[in-house]
């Protein structure tokens, strides 16, 4: 049931909350006319040792998202395998 609009959260506040909770935030930026979008994500969205991946057109989104997800989960899989030994 819809109970009204949620208040928007300023990116800097959301990033600060994520950092306080030790949450890693990564990004996938679709750059168009703004060639500095990846850097904006790095400065305003991504936390800690997170990363930014950039693509230059929407058609590349699917493969890029797959690569991003693999990059995010691969360290977890390696760590679990090492712990199981």
TORVOGU-573428 format. One record per residue (C-alpha): x, y, z; residue number from 0. Coordinates in pm, 1 decimal, decimal comma. Example, Ala and Ser with C-alpha at 12.3 -4.5 7.8 and 13.67 -1.06 7.14 Angstrom:
TORVOGU-573428
@px->1230,0 py->-450,0 pz->780,0 seq->0
@px->1367,0 py->-106,0 pz->714,0 seq->1
end
This chain:
TORVOGU-573428
@px->0,0 py->0,0 pz->0,0 seq->0
@px->135,8 py->339,0 pz->-97,3 seq->1
@px->151,3 py->567,1 pz->206,4 seq->2
@px->296,7 py->873,7 pz->46,2 seq->3
@px->623,7 py->983,3 pz->-98,3 seq->4
@px->949,5 py->916,6 pz->73,5 seq->5
@px->1178,2 py->1209,8 pz->122,2 seq->6
@px->1475,4 py->1217,2 pz->-108,8 seq->7
@px->1817,0 py->1154,5 pz->40,5 seq->8
@px->2104,0 py->1374,9 pz->-66,6 seq->9
@px->2382,3 py->1158,0 pz->-218,2 seq->10
@px->2640,0 py->1290,5 pz->29,3 seq->11
@px->2417,3 py->1189,5 pz->322,1 seq->12
@px->2352,7 py->843,4 pz->178,8 seq->13
@px->2725,2 py->794,8 pz->117,7 seq->14
@px->2806,9 py->906,8 pz->469,8 seq->15
@px->2553,2 py->662,9 pz->616,1 seq->16
@px->2689,9 py->378,7 pz->404,4 seq->17
@px->3047,5 py->457,1 pz->511,7 seq->18
@px->2940,6 py->469,4 pz->877,2 seq->19
@px->2781,3 py->126,5 pz->838,3 seq->20
@px->3095,5 py->-0,7 pz->658,4 seq->21
@px->2896,2 py->-69,5 pz->341,8 seq->22
@px->3085,1 py->-70,2 pz->15,0 seq->23
@px->2905,3 py->112,0 pz->-264,5 seq->24
@px->3020,4 py->58,8 pz->-623,0 seq->25
@px->2886,7 py->229,0 pz->-935,2 seq->26
@px->2819,1 py->174,3 pz->-1302,3 seq->27
@px->2808,8 py->508,7 pz->-1480,2 seq->28
@px->2657,9 py->546,4 pz->-1827,5 seq->29
@px->2853,0 py->840,8 pz->-1964,9 seq->30
@px->2700,5 py->1041,3 pz->-2242,9 seq->31
@px->2789,2 py->1405,4 pz->-2289,9 seq->32
@px->2944,4 py->1429,1 pz->-1943,2 seq->33
@px->3287,1 py->1270,7 pz->-1962,1 seq->34
@px->3339,7 py->1339,6 pz->-1591,1 seq->35
@px->3044,4 py->1132,6 pz->-1470,7 seq->36
@px->3267,1 py->846,0 pz->-1357,5 seq->37
@px->3472,1 py->1085,7 pz->-1147,4 seq->38
@px->3153,4 py->1237,8 pz->-1002,3 seq->39
@px->3041,8 py->890,0 pz->-893,5 seq->40
@px->3385,1 py->827,8 pz->-740,3 seq->41
@px->3367,4 py->1153,6 pz->-545,1 seq->42
@px->3000,3 py->1148,3 pz->-443,9 seq->43
@px->2863,5 py->793,5 pz->-442,6 seq->44
@px->3131,7 py->523,8 pz->-415,0 seq->45
@px->3257,2 py->441,4 pz->-66,5 seq->46
@px->3590,4 py->323,0 pz->67,8 seq->47
@px->3764,4 py->82,3 pz->-163,8 seq->48
@px->3464,3 py->63,3 pz->-397,2 seq->49
@px->3498,5 py->109,2 pz->-771,0 seq->50
@px->3336,8 py->283,4 pz->-1066,4 seq->51
@px->3287,8 py->119,3 pz->-1402,8 seq->52
@px->3192,0 py->338,9 pz->-1695,7 seq->53
@px->3027,7 py->268,1 pz->-2027,5 seq->54
@px->2957,8 py->508,2 pz->-2309,7 seq->55
@px->2618,9 py->386,3 pz->-2433,4 seq->56
@px->2311,4 py->216,3 pz->-2288,6 seq->57
@px->2347,9 py->-88,1 pz->-2516,5 seq->58
@px->2655,4 py->-189,8 pz->-2317,5 seq->59
@px->2462,5 py->-191,4 pz->-1989,1 seq->60
@px->2382,2 py->-564,9 pz->-1973,8 seq->61
@px->2737,0 py->-695,3 pz->-2021,8 seq->62
@px->2877,2 py->-418,7 pz->-1800,6 seq->63
@px->2633,4 py->-501,2 pz->-1519,4 seq->64
@px->2732,4 py->-866,4 pz->-1542,5 seq->65
@px->3100,8 py->-772,1 pz->-1520,4 seq->66
@px->3030,3 py->-542,5 pz->-1225,6 seq->67
@px->2842,6 py->-811,8 pz->-1035,4 seq->68
@px->3116,1 py->-1068,3 pz->-1098,0 seq->69
@px->3377,1 py->-820,5 pz->-978,2 seq->70
@px->3172,0 py->-763,1 pz->-662,4 seq->71
@px->3109,4 py->-1127,8 pz->-571,6 seq->72
@px->3440,3 py->-1282,8 pz->-681,3 seq->73
@px->3626,9 py->-1176,9 pz->-361,5 seq->74
@px->3351,2 py->-1336,8 pz->-151,2 seq->75
@px->3375,4 py->-1664,7 pz->-338,0 seq->76
@px->3755,4 py->-1671,8 pz->-306,6 seq->77
@px->3739,4 py->-1587,7 pz->64,9 seq->78
@px->3483,0 py->-1862,0 pz->133,8 seq->79
@px->3688,7 py->-2116,8 pz->-58,8 seq->80
@px->4000,4 py->-2027,0 pz->139,5 seq->81
@px->3809,6 py->-2048,3 pz->469,8 seq->82
@px->3676,9 py->-2393,7 pz->380,9 seq->83
@px->4028,7 py->-2537,1 pz->351,2 seq->84
end
